[in-house]
Amino acid sequence: MQDAQSLIEVKRAILHILDLNSGVPVFSDEDLDREIFEFLQKHLEKAWKDPAAHNSAIGQVNPVRVKLAEYEQNSDCFAAMTQEFAQKLHQDLMLCGEERTIDLVAVDFLAAGIRQFGLLLYQNQLGYTHKVAHNGSEVRNEIIQHYAILPNPTQKVSIFAFVDMENWTVKFADKKRVLDGEEVYLLPDRWLNCTMPVSAKETIKKVHTIVNKVAEEYGQNAAQAVSRAKSCLLEASETAAEIHPAELGAKVFAHHPGMQASYREQVELASLPKTAAIERDYTVRANKSHKIRTDTGIEIIVPSDFFNNSEYIEFISNEDGTISINIKNVGKIINR
């Protein structure tokens, strides 16, 4: 099901129940009905654009790639293949001590016309519903707890994995668990067998942190430096699909070669990727404004574009070592 504006088109899907409380999984032999595809499409679209997702790739001899290649040749093995994936995840989740039931949905879908295979892990939530009870001729309506509620279409699915069946790149998000005394991420470590590079969201946050650190090391105004970095990221999001973290320092610290060198060194130490995909909505949210807090408890939120413009805000270093902030050209003050 796909509307005119949708990036995602669901082709087929199947549900397997990983009952971690009883330890007995329930595997389906048949696909889900098409009536549920719109529900899945909403979650797939949110997950596809999630800036917290990690991007990696799998090699030719990767077991998941081998199975999916077989599925491309024989679509009848969809149920059996996904049952095998579900069994593996169920065993690992049991070893991690998980107790809540997880609904695992395997999906064959198109993203911008490119074929993808995906797993969505829905951790059942506690919810409430009504129940009609009969006592002879009398009716009693009750509210009861329900222990197997799925997230609604507007909610975010936080654990998922997608495999591009053309170039074998992967996109995933997972949470840390402990297995045999070691911290693991099951999807990349135990299922996909791939690396876990820094996500686009983490990259932007680390860029902010590094810029702040370098500015402080050189005795510069860290707030202004971070704001310049945010403006650069905003500008990049308007014209490009990715950013180059190592090159950002040349713009932020344009007049200070020493700070540029220190920034590049910190980027390398942080193991940031050479390039990071830009998710425009998140990039705008994370960089459109800059919030500062003084040691006197005053908080100010300033649009990033204004922060380094002395016509709107000016930082003045006083002789006694304190800093004054001068906000200019204000026509009206609104209480909130």
C-alpha positions in Angstrom: 0.0 0.0 0.0 1.5 3.3 -1.0 0.1 6.8 -1.3 1.3 9.4 -3.8 3.7 11.0 -1.3 5.0 7.9 0.3 8.7 6.8 0.2 7.7 3.3 1.2 5.7 0.5 -0.5 5.1 -2.7 1.5 5.1 -5.8 -0.7 4.7 -8.5 1.9 5.1 -9.0 5.6 4.9 -11.7 8.3 4.6 -11.6 12.1 6.4 -13.9 14.5 5.8 -13.7 18.3 8.9 -14.0 20.4 7.3 -15.0 23.8 10.2 -14.4 26.2 8.0 -15.0 29.2 7.1 -18.6 28.5 10.2 -19.2 26.3 8.0 -20.6 23.5 8.0 -18.6 20.3 5.0 -18.6 18.0 6.0 -18.6 14.3 3.6 -17.8 11.5 3.4 -19.8 8.3 1.4 -17.2 6.4 1.8 -13.5 5.5 0.0 -10.7 7.1 -3.1 -9.4 5.3 -2.7 -6.3 3.1 -5.1 -4.4 5.3 -2.3 -3.9 7.9 0.3 -2.6 5.3 -0.6 1.1 6.0 0.2 0.6 9.7 3.5 -1.0 8.8 4.2 1.7 6.2 4.0 4.5 8.8 6.5 2.8 11.1 8.8 2.0 8.2 8.8 5.6 7.1 9.7 6.9 10.5 12.4 4.3 11.0 13.8 5.0 7.5 14.3 8.7 8.4 15.6 8.1 11.9 18.9 10.1 12.4 19.8 7.7 15.2 20.1 4.8 12.7 23.5 3.4 11.9 24.6 2.7 8.3 26.9 -0.2 7.4 27.3 -3.1 4.9 27.4 -6.8 4.7 29.8 -9.0 2.7 29.2 -11.7 0.1 29.6 -14.6 2.5 27.3 -13.0 5.2 24.7 -15.6 6.2 21.8 -13.0 6.0 22.9 -12.0 2.5 23.1 -15.6 1.4 19.5 -16.3 2.7 18.1 -13.2 1.1 19.8 -14.0 -2.2 18.1 -17.4 -2.0 14.8 -15.7 -1.3 15.2 -13.5 -4.4 15.4 -16.7 -6.4 12.5 -18.5 -4.6 9.9 -16.2 -3.0 8.1 -19.3 -1.5 10.8 -19.5 1.2 9.8 -16.2 2.8 8.0 -17.8 5.8 10.8 -20.4 6.4 13.6 -17.8 6.1 12.0 -15.3 8.5 11.2 -18.1 11.0 14.9 -18.9 11.0 15.8 -15.3 11.6 13.2 -15.1 14.4 14.4 -18.3 16.0 18.0 -16.8 16.2 16.8 -13.6 17.7 14.5 -15.4 20.2 17.4 -17.5 21.4 19.7 -14.5 21.8 17.0 -12.5 23.6 16.5 -15.4 26.0 20.2 -15.5 26.7 20.1 -11.8 27.4 17.4 -12.3 30.1 14.7 -10.5 28.3 11.2 -11.3 29.7 8.7 -9.2 27.8 7.1 -10.5 24.6 8.4 -9.0 21.3 6.4 -9.0 18.1 8.9 -9.4 15.2 7.6 -8.3 11.8 9.7 -9.2 8.7 8.9 -7.0 5.7 9.7 -7.1 2.0 9.3 -3.5 0.8 10.5 -0.8 -1.6 12.1 2.4 -0.4 12.3 5.0 -3.2 11.9 2.0 -5.7 14.8 0.0 -4.2 14.0 -3.4 -2.8 14.6 -3.8 1.0 14.2 -6.5 3.6 13.4 -5.3 7.1 12.8 -6.4 10.6 10.7 -4.3 13.0 10.9 -5.3 16.7 7.8 -4.3 18.6 8.2 -4.6 22.4 4.7 -5.2 23.7 3.4 -2.4 25.9 0.9 -2.4 28.8 -2.4 -0.8 27.8 -6.0 -0.7 28.8 -9.2 -1.7 26.9 -12.8 -2.5 27.7 -14.4 -5.9 28.3 -18.1 -6.8 28.3 -19.0 -9.3 31.0 -22.4 -11.1 31.2 -24.0 -12.2 34.5 -27.2 -13.9 33.5 -29.3 -11.2 31.9 -27.2 -8.3 33.3 -24.3 -6.7 31.4 -21.2 -5.4 33.2 -18.7 -3.2 31.2 -15.2 -3.3 32.6 -11.8 -1.7 32.0 -9.0 -4.3 32.0 -5.2 -4.3 31.5 -3.9 -5.6 28.2 -0.3 -6.8 28.0 0.2 -7.1 24.2 -0.4 -3.6 22.9 1.6 -2.5 19.8 2.7 1.2 19.3 0.3 3.3 17.3 1.3 4.4 13.8 2.5 7.8 15.0 5.0 6.3 17.5 8.6 5.6 16.7 9.9 2.0 16.4 13.3 2.1 18.2 14.7 -1.3 17.2 14.8 -2.2 13.5 17.1 -3.3 10.7 16.9 -2.9 6.9 19.0 -4.6 4.2 19.3 -3.1 0.8 18.9 -6.0 -1.6 20.7 -4.2 -4.5 23.9 -3.0 -2.9 23.8 -4.9 0.5 24.1 -1.8 2.7 22.2 -1.9 6.0 20.5 0.6 8.2 19.7 -0.3 11.8 18.9 0.9 15.3 19.2 -1.2 18.4 19.7 -1.1 22.1 22.5 -2.4 24.2 22.1 -5.7 26.0 24.3 -8.0 28.1 24.9 -11.5 26.8 27.3 -13.9 28.6 28.7 -10.9 30.6 29.4 -8.8 27.5 27.6 -5.8 26.2 26.2 -6.5 22.7 23.9 -5.0 20.1 22.0 -8.1 18.8 21.1 -6.8 15.3 24.6 -5.8 14.1 26.6 -8.1 16.3 24.6 -11.3 16.2 22.3 -11.2 13.2 23.8 -8.9 10.6 27.4 -9.5 11.6 28.4 -6.0 10.6 30.2 -3.0 12.0 28.3 -0.3 13.9 29.6 3.1 12.7 28.6 6.4 14.4 25.1 7.5 13.4 24.2 10.8 11.8 22.6 12.0 15.0 25.7 11.0 17.1 28.0 12.6 14.5 26.2 16.0 14.8 26.3 15.8 18.6 30.0 14.9 18.6 30.8 17.8 16.2 29.1 20.2 18.7 31.1 18.8 21.5 34.4 18.9 19.7 33.9 22.5 18.5 33.0 23.5 22.1 36.1 21.7 23.5 38.5 23.3 20.9 37.1 26.8 21.5 37.5 26.4 25.3 41.1 25.1 24.9 42.1 28.3 23.0 40.2 30.7 25.3 37.6 31.5 22.7 33.8 32.0 23.1 32.6 28.4 22.9 28.9 29.4 22.5 29.7 31.5 19.4 31.9 28.7 18.0 29.2 26.1 18.5 26.6 28.4 17.0 28.9 28.9 13.9 29.0 25.1 13.6 25.2 24.9 13.7 24.9 27.5 11.0 27.3 25.5 8.8 25.3 22.4 9.4 22.1 24.1 8.6 23.6 25.6 5.4 24.8 22.1 4.3 21.4 20.5 4.9 19.9 22.9 2.3 22.3 22.0 -0.5 23.8 18.5 0.2 22.8 15.0 1.3 25.8 14.5 3.5 28.3 16.4 5.6 32.1 16.0 6.0 32.8 16.4 9.7 36.6 16.8 9.3 36.2 19.7 6.9 33.7 21.6 9.1 36.5 23.0 11.3 37.9 25.0 8.4 34.7 27.0 8.3 34.1 27.3 12.0 37.6 28.3 12.8 38.3 30.0 9.5 40.9 32.5 10.9 42.8 30.2 13.2 44.9 27.4 11.6 45.9 26.1 15.1 42.2 25.6 16.1 41.5 23.9 12.7 44.3 21.5 13.3 43.2 20.7 16.9 39.6 20.2 15.6 40.8 17.7 12.9 42.8 15.8 15.5 39.7 15.6 17.8 37.6 14.4 14.9 40.0 11.6 14.2 40.2 10.6 17.9 36.4 10.4 18.0 36.4 8.1 15.0 33.9 10.1 13.2 33.0 9.0 9.7 34.4 10.8 6.6 30.9 11.5 5.6 27.6 11.4 7.4 24.1 11.4 5.8 22.0 14.4 6.5 18.5 13.8 7.7 17.1 17.3 7.0 14.3 17.4 9.6 16.6 16.4 12.4 19.4 18.6 11.3 17.1 21.6 11.3 15.7 20.8 14.8 19.2 20.2 16.2 20.9 23.3 14.7 18.2 26.0 14.2 18.9 27.6 17.6 21.5 27.7 20.3 20.8 27.7 24.0 23.1 29.2 26.6 22.9 29.3 30.3 24.9 31.7 32.6 26.3 30.9 36.0 23.7 33.4 37.3 20.8 31.1 36.1 19.8 33.1 33.1 18.9 31.1 29.9 18.8 32.5 26.4 17.8 30.8 23.2 19.1 32.5 20.1 18.6 31.5 16.4 21.9 30.1 15.1 22.0 32.6 12.2 21.8 35.6 14.7 24.3 34.3 17.2 27.4 35.6 15.4 25.7 38.8 14.1 26.6 41.8 16.3 23.5 43.6 15.1 21.4 41.2 17.2 23.6 39.9 20.0 27.0 41.0 21.3 29.3 39.4 23.9 31.5 41.9 25.8 34.5 40.8 27.8 34.7 43.1 30.8 38.0 44.1 32.6 37.0 42.2 35.8 36.8 39.0 33.8 33.0 38.8 33.6 31.0 38.7 30.3 28.1 41.0 29.4 25.6 40.0 26.8 24.0 42.8 24.8 20.8 41.9 22.9 20.0 44.5 20.2 17.3 45.7 17.9 14.4 44.3 19.9 11.1 45.8 18.9 8.9 43.9 21.3 9.2 41.6 24.3 6.6 38.9 24.7 6.0 37.1 28.0 5.7 33.3 27.8 
